[in-house]
């Protein structure tokens, strides 16, 4: 899968984006299969009481190596999901997560 890397001025990976065609459920499943990752929260794409798209930007929240990461969809309706640490700092785990998604067909 193609990733769009977001790097700092030194070239270190801060976060990355992937296509939202992957879907919220599959994102959570892929993250749940990462060794030592713990999914904290997921959101569906719909609010069942109204059967309309959910405009919640949060797709998934998870922890890896004591670092909290988020997957978000800007404005709740975008063609990309942003994946990165909640604290927006540089963490080597971000590269490992990116590699998992980059290796998907």
C-alpha positions in Angstrom: 0.0 0.0 0.0 1.3 3.5 -0.8 2.0 5.8 2.1 2.4 9.5 2.1 5.1 10.3 4.6 5.2 13.4 6.7 8.8 14.2 7.7 10.5 16.9 9.7 13.3 19.1 8.4 15.9 16.5 9.3 14.0 13.8 7.3 12.7 11.9 10.3 9.2 10.4 10.0 6.6 12.3 12.1 3.5 10.6 10.7 2.1 9.3 7.5 -1.2 9.0 5.5 -2.8 6.2 3.7 -5.9 5.9 1.4 -9.2 5.9 3.3 -10.4 3.3 0.8 -9.0 0.8 3.3 -11.9 1.4 5.6 -12.1 2.0 9.4 -12.7 -1.7 10.3 -9.7 -2.9 8.3 -7.4 -0.2 9.8 -8.3 -1.4 13.3 -7.8 -5.0 12.3 -4.3 -4.3 10.9 -3.3 -2.4 13.9 -4.7 -5.1 16.2 -2.4 -7.6 14.5 0.8 -5.5 15.1 2.8 -7.2 17.9 2.4 -5.5 21.2 -0.1 -2.9 19.9 -3.2 -2.4 22.0 -6.3 -0.9 20.3 -7.9 1.5 22.8 -10.8 2.9 20.8 -12.3 2.6 17.3 -15.2 4.3 15.6 -17.5 3.1 12.9 -18.3 5.1 9.8 -22.0 5.3 10.7 -24.2 6.4 13.5 -26.8 3.6 13.6 -29.6 5.7 15.1 -29.7 7.8 11.9 -27.8 5.6 9.4 -25.8 8.6 8.2 -22.1 8.9 7.9 -20.3 9.6 11.2 -18.3 12.8 11.0 -16.0 11.8 13.9 -12.4 12.4 12.8 -11.1 9.7 15.2 -10.9 6.4 13.4 -8.8 4.5 15.9 -6.6 5.1 19.0 -4.0 2.6 20.0 -0.8 2.2 22.1 2.5 0.7 21.2 5.6 0.7 23.4 3.8 3.1 25.8 3.2 5.6 23.1 -0.4 6.6 22.2 -1.1 6.8 18.4 -4.1 8.0 16.6 -5.7 7.4 13.2 -7.8 10.3 12.0 -9.8 11.3 9.0 -9.8 15.0 8.5 -13.2 16.6 8.7 -14.7 13.1 9.2 -14.8 12.8 5.4 -11.5 12.7 3.6 -9.7 10.4 1.0 -6.9 9.8 3.5 -6.3 8.6 7.0 -3.6 10.3 9.1 -1.6 7.9 11.3 0.8 9.2 13.9 1.6 9.7 17.6 -0.8 11.7 19.7 2.0 13.9 21.0 3.2 14.7 17.5 6.8 13.9 18.5 9.3 11.7 16.6 9.2 8.0 17.7 10.9 5.1 15.9 7.7 3.1 16.4 6.0 5.3 13.8 8.4 3.9 11.1 7.6 0.4 12.2 3.8 1.0 11.9 4.3 2.7 8.5 6.2 -0.4 7.3 3.3 -2.6 8.3 0.9 -0.5 6.1 3.5 -0.2 3.3 3.7 -4.0 3.1 0.0 -4.5 2.6 -1.2 -5.2 -1.0 
